[in-house]
Amino acid sequence: QVQLVESGGGLVQPGGSLRLSCAASGSIFGINAMGWYRQAPGKQRELVAIITTGGSINYADSVKGRFTISRDNAKNTVYLQMNSLKPEDTAVYYCNAIKWGLPNWGQGTQVTVSS
């Protein structure tokens, strides 16, 4: 099994920044992509950003230019740098790792953007 542990969520004012981290452990061989999803109250979970082991990156249109995903393969960790945060970015953010085509999920970390 893959264990994913997220950190870095919290409360921030509009326009502020946060950095999320997700460390993978356990049976990590075969992971070919890691990323971040989010789920706001009353809404479906949606993709925020994803990065493959080859370095390909995709972002949701709503975060392009504000969020940056990166990974440290030596540490089996993926990061999400979030800048210019907006109230509509408020959600639980979930780390995701794709292994052999199947998703693995972290427990989620709350991000709240409010003045």
C-alpha positions in Angstrom: 0.0 0.0 0.0 0.9 3.6 -0.5 0.7 6.0 2.4 0.3 9.7 1.6 0.7 12.3 4.3 -0.2 15.9 3.6 0.8 19.0 5.4 0.8 22.8 5.0 -2.9 23.7 5.0 -4.3 26.4 7.1 -6.1 29.8 7.2 -4.8 32.6 4.9 -6.1 35.9 3.8 -7.0 36.6 0.2 -3.9 37.3 -1.8 -1.8 35.2 0.5 0.3 32.1 -0.1 0.5 28.6 1.2 2.7 25.6 0.4 1.3 22.1 0.6 3.5 19.0 0.9 2.7 15.4 0.4 5.1 12.6 1.3 4.7 9.1 -0.1 5.8 6.0 1.7 5.2 2.3 1.7 4.9 0.5 -1.5 5.9 3.4 -3.8 7.3 1.4 -6.7 5.1 1.9 -9.7 3.8 5.4 -8.9 3.9 7.3 -12.2 2.1 10.4 -11.3 1.3 12.5 -8.2 -1.0 15.4 -7.8 -3.5 17.4 -5.9 -7.3 17.5 -5.9 -9.6 19.6 -3.9 -13.2 19.4 -2.7 -15.2 22.4 -1.5 -18.4 21.9 0.5 -21.3 20.8 -1.7 -19.0 20.3 -4.7 -17.4 17.4 -6.4 -13.7 16.7 -6.0 -11.7 18.3 -8.8 -8.2 18.1 -10.1 -5.9 21.0 -9.2 -2.6 19.9 -10.6 -0.7 16.7 -11.5 2.9 15.9 -12.3 4.2 12.7 -13.9 7.5 11.0 -13.2 8.5 12.2 -16.6 7.8 15.8 -15.6 4.6 16.4 -17.5 2.4 18.8 -15.7 -1.3 19.7 -15.9 -3.2 22.4 -14.1 -6.8 23.2 -13.7 -7.6 26.4 -15.6 -8.8 28.1 -12.4 -5.3 27.9 -10.8 -3.0 28.4 -13.8 -0.5 31.2 -13.2 -1.1 31.1 -9.4 -0.3 27.5 -8.3 2.9 25.6 -9.0 3.3 21.8 -8.6 6.7 20.3 -8.1 8.2 17.0 -6.9 11.3 15.8 -5.2 11.8 12.2 -6.4 14.6 11.6 -3.9 12.2 12.4 -1.0 9.1 10.9 -2.7 7.4 14.2 -2.0 5.2 16.5 -4.1 4.6 20.1 -3.4 1.9 22.6 -4.3 2.9 26.3 -4.0 -0.3 28.4 -3.9 0.0 32.1 -4.5 -2.6 34.8 -4.9 -5.1 32.7 -3.1 -8.8 33.5 -3.5 -11.8 32.7 -1.3 -12.9 30.3 -4.0 -9.8 28.2 -3.4 -11.2 27.2 0.0 -11.5 23.5 0.1 -10.0 20.3 1.5 -7.0 19.5 -0.6 -6.1 15.8 -1.2 -2.9 14.4 -2.3 -3.2 11.7 -5.0 -0.7 9.1 -6.3 -1.4 7.0 -9.4 0.1 3.5 -9.1 -0.4 1.0 -11.8 -3.3 3.1 -13.0 -5.1 3.1 -9.6 -5.5 6.1 -7.4 -4.2 6.4 -3.8 -5.4 9.2 -1.6 -4.1 11.1 1.4 -6.4 12.1 4.3 -6.7 15.7 3.1 -5.7 19.1 4.5 -8.0 22.1 4.9 -7.2 25.3 3.1 -9.3 28.3 4.1 -9.0 31.6 2.3 -10.8 34.3 4.3 -10.3 37.8 5.6 
